[in-house]
């Protein structure tokens, strides 16, 4: 069937159709091509993490062959240095016995208030087949030069004779130089790197349950968000918490292979980035305009909708780059990748979101 309208009228007509499409619930958009940080066949617990140093350098850390690897960018992710080993991460802690099976399991990369970069990981020693021995020590190292060199490793814990296990969410700087560790198993812990003391951080929502496996983030106005089975918010430094309804990235069980990551923006807005399932495609973004108090599922934008992106255990992580851009690091079977995203693609009325053509 041919269009019998004037060509200019056709363009106007199809523009209306496009606007109507954009007003639907989940809006799938095409966007710029990701930049490859590492192009290689990948599998396993790669879990790339990203932070931005005070001088603007981007630091990405991920699992290599029995060692953590670090890549850096000084131009907002346009180009990346060749990944280098974080040599200290290859060392077995003195307190962990040698075992026939071991693994370096990555945690997170974070920028501390004093400008140092903190990287956490687990050294896993497994001799279960012999005598049931299994240890999962929580280890960290620091860099004072934007990820170029790293301090000797330090172990956090054990507590009551048991290692703390994995930190899969970002470490949150706390008062008096302490760090808030959102542990994968058990309640969060406050850690003092000077005294080496750890204390339990009580995080109980209206249901009276101390949840685990939560990301804890501080918004620009000072409120705290805790993303677990539900999204919680605190305005009194974590003493009490309330539930937030309508959050678009609530899982249906603790490990449902959905990678989720909260990003707080300097102007008070909060973003969640997530994927769904083992065979996830695309990056889902949703932006709260009022520091995480309310969410609108109709604001969800899907970028790279045809690109396989690992979602399990939070493989996609997003950080603010400046007032108008965020950057997301992710992995798939072809490597570790980075994409610079304009906030204009994720904000504003749904019907006015910009799109990009993928071809003629």
C-alpha positions as a LaTeX table, in Angstrom:
\begin{tabular}{lrrr}
\hline
Residue & $x$ (\AA) & $y$ (\AA) & $z$ (\AA) \\
\hline
Unk1 & 0.00 & 0.00 & 0.00 \\
Unk2 & 1.41 & 3.35 & $-1.08$ \\
Unk3 & 1.17 & 6.55 & 0.93 \\
Unk4 & $-1.07$ & 9.00 & $-0.97$ \\
Unk5 & $-0.29$ & 11.95 & 1.33 \\
Unk6 & 2.04 & 14.79 & 0.51 \\
Unk7 & 5.59 & 13.71 & 1.59 \\
Unk8 & 5.78 & 16.48 & 4.17 \\
Unk9 & 2.45 & 15.33 & 5.60 \\
Unk10 & 3.76 & 11.75 & 5.73 \\
Unk11 & 6.74 & 12.90 & 7.77 \\
Unk12 & 4.36 & 14.73 & 10.12 \\
Unk13 & 2.12 & 11.67 & 10.37 \\
Unk14 & 4.93 & 9.26 & 11.14 \\
Unk15 & 6.35 & 11.71 & 13.67 \\
Unk16 & 3.07 & 11.43 & 15.55 \\
Unk17 & 3.32 & 7.65 & 15.41 \\
Unk18 & 6.86 & 7.83 & 16.76 \\
Unk19 & 5.74 & 10.09 & 19.61 \\
Unk20 & 2.96 & 7.67 & 20.45 \\
Unk21 & 5.43 & 4.79 & 20.52 \\
Unk22 & 7.72 & 6.70 & 22.86 \\
Unk23 & 4.84 & 7.19 & 25.27 \\
Unk24 & 4.62 & 3.44 & 25.94 \\
Unk25 & 5.92 & 1.88 & 29.16 \\
Unk26 & 9.45 & 0.70 & 28.38 \\
Unk27 & 11.10 & 2.75 & 25.68 \\
Unk28 & 13.86 & 0.94 & 23.76 \\
Unk29 & 16.38 & 3.34 & 22.25 \\
Unk30 & 19.47 & 2.87 & 20.12 \\
Unk31 & 22.59 & 4.82 & 21.04 \\
Unk32 & 26.30 & 5.15 & 20.49 \\
Unk33 & 28.53 & 2.12 & 20.19 \\
Unk34 & 30.28 & 0.97 & 23.38 \\
Unk35 & 34.06 & 1.27 & 23.66 \\
Unk36 & 35.94 & $-1.99$ & 24.23 \\
Unk37 & 38.17 & $-1.89$ & 27.31 \\
Unk38 & 39.17 & $-5.50$ & 26.64 \\
Unk39 & 38.22 & $-7.57$ & 23.61 \\
Unk40 & 38.50 & $-11.26$ & 24.49 \\
Unk41 & 36.32 & $-14.28$ & 25.08 \\
Unk42 & 35.14 & $-14.04$ & 28.66 \\
Unk43 & 33.22 & $-16.12$ & 31.16 \\
Unk44 & 33.06 & $-16.62$ & 34.89 \\
Unk45 & 33.23 & $-14.04$ & 37.66 \\
Unk46 & 34.64 & $-11.12$ & 35.66 \\
Unk47 & 32.42 & $-8.54$ & 37.45 \\
Unk48 & 33.87 & $-5.24$ & 36.20 \\
Unk49 & 33.66 & $-2.31$ & 38.62 \\
Unk50 & 34.27 & 1.38 & 37.97 \\
Unk51 & 35.03 & 4.59 & 39.85 \\
Unk52 & 36.08 & 8.13 & 38.98 \\
Unk53 & 39.17 & 9.60 & 40.65 \\
Unk54 & 39.20 & 13.18 & 41.87 \\
Unk55 & 41.20 & 14.28 & 38.80 \\
Unk56 & 38.61 & 12.74 & 36.47 \\
Unk57 & 40.49 & 9.52 & 35.68 \\
Unk58 & 38.17 & 6.54 & 35.23 \\
Unk59 & 39.38 & 3.31 & 36.83 \\
Unk60 & 37.89 & $-0.06$ & 35.86 \\
Unk61 & 38.80 & $-3.25$ & 37.74 \\
Unk62 & 37.80 & $-6.78$ & 36.78 \\
Unk63 & 38.86 & $-10.41$ & 37.23 \\
Unk64 & 41.74 & $-11.69$ & 35.13 \\
Unk65 & 43.60 & $-14.99$ & 35.40 \\
Unk66 & 44.03 & $-15.38$ & 39.18 \\
Unk67 & 44.62 & $-11.64$ & 39.50 \\
Unk68 & 42.64 & $-8.42$ & 39.29 \\
Unk69 & 43.16 & $-6.28$ & 36.19 \\
Unk70 & 42.95 & $-2.49$ & 36.02 \\
Unk71 & 42.33 & $-0.22$ & 33.02 \\
Unk72 & 42.31 & 3.59 & 33.09 \\
Unk73 & 40.87 & 6.39 & 30.98 \\
Unk74 & 41.70 & 10.10 & 31.16 \\
Unk75 & 39.15 & 11.23 & 28.54 \\
Unk76 & 35.79 & 10.08 & 29.95 \\
Unk77 & 36.09 & 6.62 & 28.46 \\
Unk78 & 36.82 & 7.54 & 24.84 \\
Unk79 & 40.05 & 5.53 & 25.01 \\
Unk80 & 41.48 & 3.17 & 27.63 \\
Unk81 & 44.94 & 2.12 & 28.69 \\
Unk82 & 46.00 & $-1.48$ & 28.21 \\
Unk83 & 44.80 & $-3.39$ & 31.31 \\
Unk84 & 47.52 & $-3.97$ & 33.91 \\
Unk85 & 47.66 & $-6.41$ & 36.79 \\
Unk86 & 47.01 & $-5.30$ & 40.35 \\
Unk87 & 49.92 & $-7.43$ & 41.49 \\
Unk88 & 49.02 & $-7.47$ & 45.18 \\
Unk89 & 45.73 & $-9.20$ & 44.36 \\
Unk90 & 47.58 & $-12.29$ & 43.18 \\
Unk91 & 49.10 & $-12.91$ & 46.60 \\
Unk92 & 47.66 & $-15.39$ & 49.08 \\
Unk93 & 47.06 & $-13.72$ & 52.45 \\
Unk94 & 49.39 & $-15.04$ & 55.15 \\
Unk95 & 46.41 & $-16.02$ & 57.29 \\
Unk96 & 45.01 & $-18.31$ & 54.56 \\
Unk97 & 46.56 & $-21.72$ & 54.08 \\
Unk98 & 47.59 & $-22.94$ & 50.64 \\
Unk99 & 44.88 & $-25.00$ & 48.97 \\
Unk100 & 44.76 & $-26.96$ & 45.72 \\
Unk101 & 41.85 & $-24.80$ & 44.49 \\
Unk102 & 41.80 & $-21.04$ & 44.84 \\
Unk103 & 40.13 & $-18.09$ & 43.17 \\
Unk104 & 40.40 & $-14.31$ & 43.09 \\
Unk105 & 36.80 & $-13.09$ & 43.28 \\
Unk106 & 36.39 & $-9.37$ & 42.46 \\
Unk107 & 34.53 & $-6.89$ & 44.63 \\
Unk108 & 34.33 & $-3.19$ & 43.88 \\
Unk109 & 36.38 & $-0.09$ & 43.06 \\
Unk110 & 35.58 & 3.08 & 45.01 \\
Unk111 & 37.00 & 6.58 & 45.40 \\
Unk112 & 37.49 & 7.56 & 49.05 \\
Unk113 & 37.00 & 11.16 & 50.28 \\
Unk114 & 40.79 & 11.67 & 50.48 \\
Unk115 & 41.18 & 10.72 & 46.80 \\
Unk116 & 42.57 & 7.23 & 47.21 \\
Unk117 & 41.08 & 4.38 & 45.19 \\
Unk118 & 39.90 & 1.38 & 47.22 \\
Unk119 & 39.61 & $-2.04$ & 45.57 \\
Unk120 & 38.13 & $-5.05$ & 47.38 \\
Unk121 & 38.16 & $-8.73$ & 46.49 \\
Unk122 & 37.99 & $-12.22$ & 47.97 \\
Unk123 & 40.79 & $-14.74$ & 48.15 \\
Unk124 & 38.98 & $-18.07$ & 48.08 \\
Unk125 & 40.86 & $-21.19$ & 49.22 \\
Unk126 & 39.08 & $-24.51$ & 48.72 \\
Unk127 & 40.22 & $-27.88$ & 50.05 \\
Unk128 & 36.75 & $-29.31$ & 50.69 \\
Unk129 & 37.53 & $-32.58$ & 48.94 \\
Unk130 & 40.38 & $-33.26$ & 51.38 \\
Unk131 & 39.19 & $-32.08$ & 54.80 \\
Unk132 & 36.31 & $-29.68$ & 54.26 \\
Unk133 & 38.51 & $-26.58$ & 54.43 \\
Unk134 & 37.10 & $-23.47$ & 52.71 \\
Unk135 & 37.98 & $-19.85$ & 53.37 \\
Unk136 & 36.72 & $-16.68$ & 51.67 \\
Unk137 & 38.80 & $-13.82$ & 53.00 \\
Unk138 & 37.80 & $-10.22$ & 52.29 \\
Unk139 & 40.89 & $-8.34$ & 51.07 \\
Unk140 & 41.58 & $-4.79$ & 49.92 \\
Unk141 & 44.28 & $-2.62$ & 48.42 \\
Unk142 & 44.62 & 1.15 & 47.95 \\
Unk143 & 45.99 & 3.39 & 45.21 \\
Unk144 & 47.12 & 6.99 & 45.71 \\
Unk145 & 47.88 & 7.62 & 42.03 \\
Unk146 & 44.59 & 6.95 & 40.23 \\
Unk147 & 45.12 & 3.22 & 39.87 \\
Unk148 & 48.70 & 3.15 & 38.60 \\
Unk149 & 50.23 & 1.52 & 41.67 \\
Unk150 & 48.72 & $-0.29$ & 44.65 \\
Unk151 & 49.49 & $-0.82$ & 48.31 \\
Unk152 & 50.09 & $-4.20$ & 49.92 \\
Unk153 & 46.91 & $-6.14$ & 50.54 \\
Unk154 & 45.09 & $-6.03$ & 53.87 \\
Unk155 & 42.50 & $-8.51$ & 55.18 \\
Unk156 & 39.25 & $-7.31$ & 56.77 \\
Unk157 & 38.22 & $-9.72$ & 59.51 \\
Unk158 & 37.64 & $-12.45$ & 60.32 \\
Unk159 & 34.82 & $-11.66$ & 62.77 \\
Unk160 & 34.10 & $-14.25$ & 65.46 \\
Unk161 & 36.35 & $-16.68$ & 63.63 \\
Unk162 & 34.52 & $-16.35$ & 60.31 \\
Unk163 & 35.54 & $-14.46$ & 57.19 \\
Unk164 & 33.17 & $-11.79$ & 55.92 \\
Unk165 & 32.92 & $-13.04$ & 52.34 \\
Unk166 & 32.02 & $-11.01$ & 49.28 \\
Unk167 & 31.40 & $-7.31$ & 48.87 \\
Unk168 & 29.47 & $-7.10$ & 45.61 \\
Unk169 & 28.23 & $-3.52$ & 46.07 \\
Unk170 & 30.15 & $-0.30$ & 46.41 \\
Unk171 & 31.79 & 0.47 & 49.73 \\
Unk172 & 30.28 & 3.65 & 51.25 \\
Unk173 & 32.63 & 6.05 & 53.08 \\
Unk174 & 31.28 & 6.69 & 56.59 \\
Unk175 & 32.08 & 9.02 & 59.47 \\
Unk176 & 35.46 & 9.10 & 61.23 \\
Unk177 & 37.23 & 7.46 & 58.29 \\
Unk178 & 35.22 & 4.25 & 58.48 \\
Unk179 & 33.85 & 2.28 & 55.53 \\
Unk180 & 30.39 & 0.73 & 55.31 \\
Unk181 & 30.70 & $-2.74$ & 53.79 \\
Unk182 & 27.48 & $-4.06$ & 52.17 \\
Unk183 & 28.16 & $-7.79$ & 52.48 \\
Unk184 & 26.67 & $-10.42$ & 50.24 \\
Unk185 & 25.97 & $-12.64$ & 53.27 \\
Unk186 & 24.96 & $-11.25$ & 56.64 \\
Unk187 & 24.33 & $-7.68$ & 57.81 \\
Unk188 & 26.44 & $-4.74$ & 56.60 \\
Unk189 & 29.54 & $-3.95$ & 58.64 \\
Unk190 & 31.32 & $-0.74$ & 59.54 \\
Unk191 & 35.10 & $-1.12$ & 59.27 \\
Unk192 & 37.79 & 1.16 & 60.69 \\
Unk193 & 40.97 & 0.71 & 58.59 \\
Unk194 & 43.11 & 2.24 & 61.36 \\
Unk195 & 41.92 & 0.27 & 64.37 \\
Unk196 & 40.87 & $-2.75$ & 62.22 \\
Unk197 & 37.62 & $-2.94$ & 64.19 \\
Unk198 & 34.35 & $-4.03$ & 62.60 \\
Unk199 & 30.86 & $-3.41$ & 63.95 \\
Unk200 & 27.45 & $-4.53$ & 62.72 \\
Unk201 & 25.40 & $-1.88$ & 60.92 \\
Unk202 & 21.79 & $-2.44$ & 61.86 \\
Unk203 & 19.61 & $-1.96$ & 58.78 \\
Unk204 & 16.04 & $-2.98$ & 59.59 \\
Unk205 & 13.08 & $-1.91$ & 57.48 \\
Unk206 & 9.42 & $-1.67$ & 58.47 \\
Unk207 & 9.13 & $-5.46$ & 58.23 \\
Unk208 & 11.63 & $-5.83$ & 61.09 \\
Unk209 & 14.00 & $-7.94$ & 58.97 \\
Unk210 & 17.75 & $-7.36$ & 58.74 \\
Unk211 & 18.30 & $-7.89$ & 55.03 \\
Unk212 & 21.59 & $-8.82$ & 53.38 \\
Unk213 & 22.98 & $-8.41$ & 49.86 \\
Unk214 & 22.06 & $-4.71$ & 49.72 \\
Unk215 & 23.62 & $-1.75$ & 47.99 \\
Unk216 & 23.71 & 1.27 & 50.30 \\
Unk217 & 24.06 & 4.69 & 48.68 \\
Unk218 & 23.99 & 8.28 & 49.91 \\
Unk219 & 22.07 & 10.82 & 47.82 \\
Unk220 & 23.22 & 14.42 & 47.38 \\
Unk221 & 20.95 & 15.70 & 50.15 \\
Unk222 & 22.34 & 13.21 & 52.67 \\
Unk223 & 19.56 & 10.60 & 52.77 \\
Unk224 & 20.50 & 6.93 & 52.48 \\
Unk225 & 19.04 & 4.36 & 50.12 \\
Unk226 & 19.35 & 0.60 & 50.64 \\
Unk227 & 18.51 & $-1.57$ & 47.64 \\
Unk228 & 17.72 & $-5.17$ & 48.57 \\
Unk229 & 14.52 & $-7.21$ & 48.34 \\
Unk230 & 12.79 & $-3.81$ & 48.68 \\
Unk231 & 14.11 & $-0.27$ & 48.33 \\
Unk232 & 14.53 & 1.45 & 51.72 \\
Unk233 & 15.25 & 5.10 & 52.55 \\
Unk234 & 16.60 & 6.72 & 55.71 \\
Unk235 & 16.87 & 10.39 & 56.62 \\
Unk236 & 18.49 & 9.86 & 60.04 \\
Unk237 & 21.83 & 8.27 & 59.09 \\
Unk238 & 20.41 & 4.75 & 59.02 \\
Unk239 & 18.75 & 4.64 & 62.44 \\
Unk240 & 15.29 & 4.14 & 60.90 \\
Unk241 & 14.17 & 3.14 & 57.41 \\
Unk242 & 10.99 & 3.46 & 55.34 \\
Unk243 & 9.96 & 1.50 & 52.25 \\
Unk244 & 9.79 & 3.10 & 48.80 \\
Unk245 & 6.92 & 1.92 & 46.61 \\
Unk246 & 7.03 & 1.65 & 42.84 \\
Unk247 & 10.76 & 0.88 & 42.50 \\
Unk248 & 11.18 & $-0.55$ & 38.97 \\
Unk249 & 14.01 & $-3.00$ & 39.68 \\
Unk250 & 12.73 & $-5.16$ & 42.55 \\
Unk251 & 13.86 & $-8.81$ & 42.21 \\
Unk252 & 11.49 & $-11.71$ & 42.77 \\
Unk253 & 14.07 & $-13.58$ & 44.86 \\
Unk254 & 17.54 & $-13.02$ & 46.27 \\
Unk255 & 19.50 & $-14.39$ & 43.31 \\
Unk256 & 17.43 & $-14.10$ & 40.19 \\
Unk257 & 20.38 & $-13.14$ & 37.97 \\
Unk258 & 19.29 & $-9.51$ & 37.73 \\
Unk259 & 22.20 & $-7.11$ & 37.85 \\
Unk260 & 21.11 & $-3.90$ & 39.60 \\
Unk261 & 23.11 & $-0.82$ & 40.46 \\
Unk262 & 22.13 & 2.48 & 42.09 \\
Unk263 & 23.84 & 5.68 & 40.92 \\
Unk264 & 23.41 & 8.93 & 42.84 \\
Unk265 & 23.81 & 12.10 & 40.80 \\
Unk266 & 25.22 & 15.39 & 42.17 \\
Unk267 & 21.90 & 17.22 & 41.67 \\
Unk268 & 19.96 & 14.80 & 43.91 \\
Unk269 & 18.54 & 12.53 & 41.25 \\
Unk270 & 19.07 & 8.78 & 41.53 \\
Unk271 & 19.42 & 6.24 & 38.74 \\
Unk272 & 19.06 & 2.48 & 38.73 \\
Unk273 & 20.73 & 0.40 & 36.00 \\
Unk274 & 19.75 & $-3.23$ & 35.65 \\
Unk275 & 19.35 & $-6.33$ & 33.48 \\
Unk276 & 17.07 & $-9.33$ & 33.64 \\
Unk277 & 18.01 & $-13.02$ & 33.63 \\
Unk278 & 20.99 & $-15.05$ & 32.48 \\
Unk279 & 20.31 & $-14.19$ & 28.83 \\
Unk280 & 19.83 & $-10.47$ & 29.36 \\
Unk281 & 20.03 & $-8.05$ & 26.46 \\
Unk282 & 20.40 & $-4.32$ & 26.80 \\
Unk283 & 20.85 & $-1.88$ & 29.67 \\
Unk284 & 17.76 & $-0.66$ & 31.51 \\
Unk285 & 17.90 & 2.78 & 33.09 \\
Unk286 & 15.32 & 4.51 & 35.27 \\
Unk287 & 15.75 & 7.95 & 36.81 \\
Unk288 & 14.17 & 9.22 & 40.03 \\
Unk289 & 13.90 & 13.00 & 40.06 \\
Unk290 & 13.55 & 13.44 & 43.85 \\
Unk291 & 16.52 & 11.59 & 45.42 \\
Unk292 & 14.87 & 8.18 & 45.23 \\
Unk293 & 11.59 & 9.00 & 46.98 \\
Unk294 & 9.40 & 8.28 & 43.94 \\
Unk295 & 9.86 & 6.26 & 40.76 \\
Unk296 & 7.92 & 5.98 & 37.51 \\
Unk297 & 8.20 & 2.71 & 35.60 \\
Unk298 & 7.20 & 4.60 & 32.45 \\
Unk299 & 10.56 & 6.37 & 32.57 \\
Unk300 & 12.48 & 3.15 & 31.93 \\
Unk301 & 14.80 & 3.44 & 28.92 \\
Unk302 & 16.52 & 0.44 & 27.32 \\
Unk303 & 19.85 & 1.09 & 25.64 \\
Unk304 & 21.69 & $-1.44$ & 23.47 \\
Unk305 & 18.49 & $-3.51$ & 23.24 \\
Unk306 & 20.06 & $-6.18$ & 21.00 \\
Unk307 & 23.39 & $-6.47$ & 22.81 \\
Unk308 & 23.97 & $-9.41$ & 25.18 \\
Unk309 & 25.04 & $-7.98$ & 28.55 \\
Unk310 & 25.77 & $-10.09$ & 31.61 \\
Unk311 & 23.41 & $-9.13$ & 34.42 \\
Unk312 & 24.21 & $-11.70$ & 37.07 \\
Unk313 & 25.54 & $-10.24$ & 40.32 \\
Unk314 & 25.55 & $-6.65$ & 39.08 \\
Unk315 & 27.84 & $-6.86$ & 36.07 \\
Unk316 & 26.71 & $-3.44$ & 34.77 \\
Unk317 & 27.74 & $-0.43$ & 36.88 \\
Unk318 & 27.03 & 3.22 & 36.21 \\
Unk319 & 28.78 & 6.34 & 37.59 \\
Unk320 & 28.30 & 10.08 & 36.96 \\
Unk321 & 30.90 & 11.61 & 34.65 \\
Unk322 & 29.76 & 15.25 & 34.75 \\
Unk323 & 26.49 & 17.17 & 35.10 \\
Unk324 & 25.15 & 15.81 & 31.82 \\
Unk325 & 26.69 & 12.35 & 31.31 \\
Unk326 & 26.99 & 8.99 & 33.03 \\
Unk327 & 29.23 & 6.08 & 32.15 \\
Unk328 & 28.39 & 2.38 & 32.35 \\
Unk329 & 30.84 & $-0.50$ & 32.38 \\
Unk330 & 29.59 & $-3.99$ & 31.53 \\
Unk331 & 30.77 & $-7.36$ & 30.29 \\
Unk332 & 29.59 & $-10.01$ & 27.90 \\
Unk333 & 31.22 & $-12.99$ & 26.22 \\
Unk334 & 33.22 & $-10.71$ & 23.91 \\
Unk335 & 34.91 & $-8.67$ & 26.64 \\
Unk336 & 34.63 & $-5.68$ & 28.96 \\
Unk337 & 32.99 & $-2.57$ & 27.54 \\
Unk338 & 32.17 & 1.03 & 28.46 \\
Unk339 & 29.47 & 3.37 & 27.19 \\
Unk340 & 29.18 & 7.12 & 27.76 \\
Unk341 & 25.49 & 8.08 & 28.00 \\
Unk342 & 24.00 & 11.56 & 27.85 \\
Unk343 & 21.46 & 12.15 & 30.60 \\
Unk344 & 19.25 & 13.83 & 28.00 \\
Unk345 & 18.49 & 10.33 & 26.72 \\
Unk346 & 17.21 & 9.30 & 30.14 \\
Unk347 & 15.43 & 12.38 & 31.48 \\
Unk348 & 12.50 & 14.63 & 30.68 \\
Unk349 & 8.95 & 13.80 & 29.58 \\
Unk350 & 8.75 & 10.40 & 27.96 \\
Unk351 & 7.20 & 11.79 & 24.80 \\
Unk352 & 10.17 & 14.11 & 24.21 \\
Unk353 & 13.07 & 11.71 & 24.68 \\
Unk354 & 15.64 & 11.92 & 21.88 \\
Unk355 & 16.33 & 8.92 & 19.67 \\
Unk356 & 19.08 & 8.06 & 17.25 \\
Unk357 & 18.80 & 6.37 & 13.92 \\
Unk358 & 20.43 & 2.98 & 13.46 \\
Unk359 & 20.33 & 3.10 & 9.69 \\
Unk360 & 18.38 & 4.29 & 6.68 \\
\hline
\end{tabular}
